[in-house]
Amino acid sequence: MTAFRQSVEAMIPALRRYARALARDADVADDLVQDTLVRALRSERLFLGGDVRSWLYTILTNLTKRKAAISPARWRPWWRSSARCCCW
């Protein structure tokens, strides 16, 4: 296994936490993580080095925004939620 793939694999738990925070639904979050991993592994040759973590988070965030725009009735990410944080 290449160093890139090992780095991606090590990031899976963090990606799942981030996706669950964005989607607020475990099933949708797992789908987002799976799509993120597929895109990252398919685009391995495009990765120019640097921080794998930020690259994966960017892919996940962009997928989340795209899915929210395509099917807003299915789920609402945290930035479109009517619930407010107690700190704001």
N, C-alpha and C positions, 0 to 999 in steps of 0.2 A: 504494500500500500504506500502511495506517495505521501510526502509530508503535507501536501495540500489537502488530500483526502483525510488524513489524520486530524488536521486542524478543523476541517469541516465537521467531522464526526464528534470531535470534542465540544463543538459549539451547539450541538443538538439540544441539550437541556436548557441552555440559555435562550435559544430561539423559541422553544416551546413556552417558556415563561413569558417572553416578550409578546408572542402571538396571542397567548391567552389574555394578557393585559389589553391588547389592542381590540381583539374580537369579542371578548367577554363570553365566549362559547367554546368549550373544549373541542368539540367536533370540528368547528370551523377553523379553530387554531391549528389543530393537527393537519387539516387539509392545507392550510397556508404554509406550514413548515415543510410538508412534503413537496409542495410546489416550489418552495424556495430551494430545497435541496436538489431537486431535479434540475432547476435552472442553473444553479451553481455548478453542479457536476458536468452539465452539458457545456458550460461556458468556461471550464477550467483553463483552456488555452488562452482565453481573453484576460485572465487575471494576471496583472503585471507585477505582482508582488505587493508587499505592504501588509496592511491589517486585514486579515480574512474576516475578522469579527465585524468591522464596519461595513465591509462589502456585503456580507450576509444580511446584516440588519437593513441595509439599503434595499436589497432585493425584497426582503419581507415587507418592509414599509410600503414600497411601491406596489407590490401585489395586493396588500390590504386596501390601499386607496383605490386600485383598479376594481377590485371585487365589490367594494362599497358603492362605486359609481355604477357598476353594471346591475347589481341586484340589491338596491337599498332596502327593499321590503324584507329580505331574508334575515339580515342582521344589521346592527348599527355599531360601528366602531366607537371607541371611547370619545373621539372628538365630535361625534354627532349625537351623543347621548344626552338626554335631558337631565340625567342625574348629575348633581354637582358634587364636587369633592368638598369635604367638610373644612378644608383648609383655604378655600377660595372665597 
